[in-house]
């Protein structure tokens, strides 16, 4: 089974599985397809995380292909400029938007290297073969789906960040491919043709992924960056390397949780579940005020820990064992029971957390018991597309704290603190769940609730990802419009600051494959147009 946020990507992976490929082959084919059919969410100049398990081969690993800060970006590069922060803590905006759009926002991309790394070590198909579905979609053109239109035309950028159309207007290709002559985003059903991207993918199919970092494409990228004041250099591309990491572990009511280590979000998810394990969640009604109050306070405490302690462990000493310990979780649970509230501090005083959506997700389980969860992103794109290449670059640098001396501060070579959290769950030594989500800082809230929905409330895969949920990444509790007002009124009376979303399906977009009684169930969150396919 495969679950992905786009029907085209899910079908690409399903076809690989039906043709004898394994879960890694299918996930990589789907991910490359996502880079074409959902180019505002992910691309070959983005970054991401992948967790995979191949139990019969003794393999269980995390592959980090996070983007890196270019060597030219010193920690005080934006000293003296006014700084704002998005209300949910996802990104910082420096005066003039120099760090969150345009050439200076671009980090060293990792997506192409990471997907190639996973495929060459754990897949069975060739690079050219898994790239072929993406090339076919680039050749035929891409239809604007509802979620792409929502993001491109309707979503409001938080914290002073540039709107999507303003970003796309920064480059000639962006204007020609994505925008109408009047500067508005193309409408649902319109077709997007990007011949430059097709040529780039065909070139990579012939030359291999290494060309992006050491060959003709690398030189093309470096020349464009140099001509336009970008920080990314040919040396940054040549020095890039993928990191293979050991999963970190948690336990929730006997289910073994394998999380992605820092700087990704697995530690925060494990911490949240450990806190909730101190409460009899099953005895509370799903989405009752009592349950949501415990959940909201848990997420606030975990968010504060993330902001204060989690960064790139190559540069910051992250207290993984303390934050994931039962003792730490019990202390937080005691604080919640005693009504001791924690403050989530932000530079911005905004009340509503706005999640960026520039990320996507693939989950796969194959007939051999192999499992993959893959999350990849543009991290709010820079808006830059080099002439002749066709792909958007990431906007990595907006995710770093521009104030020196903090765990998530900017620094040469650093990976950003990320909420990406591809997860595998085990019972009796075998994978029983693979899940993950796009959605910025809302990922933690969404995946926590999915886990609770399955384990405490006994929901199916689809029920667990589609159920109404809350999102907490600040002092505000955001709620889906499907949660009744009599519940949120009770939350408010309990002292919670509540903000109701206008959306019925909101706050990240979890995808899940659940193996229950030897049968695979799949769930794709309805807000992202995705699908789960059994094959």
Beta strands, then each sheet from edge to edge (+ up, - down):
strand 1: 2-4
strand 2: 47-54
strand 3: 59-65
strand 4: 83-85
strand 5: 92-94
strand 6: 142-143
strand 7: 191-192
strand 8: 243-245
strand 9: 248-252
strand 10: 255-259
strand 11: 359-365
strand 12: 371-377
strand 13: 423-427
strand 14: 430-438
strand 15: 470-472
strand 16: 476-479
strand 17: 497-500
strand 18: 509-516
strand 19: 519-524
strand 20: 531-533
sheet 1: 8+ 3- 2+ 12- 11+ 1- 20+
sheet 2: 4+ 5-
sheet 3: 6+ 7-
sheet 4: 9+ 10- 13+ 14- 18+ 19-
sheet 5: 15+ 16- 17-
end
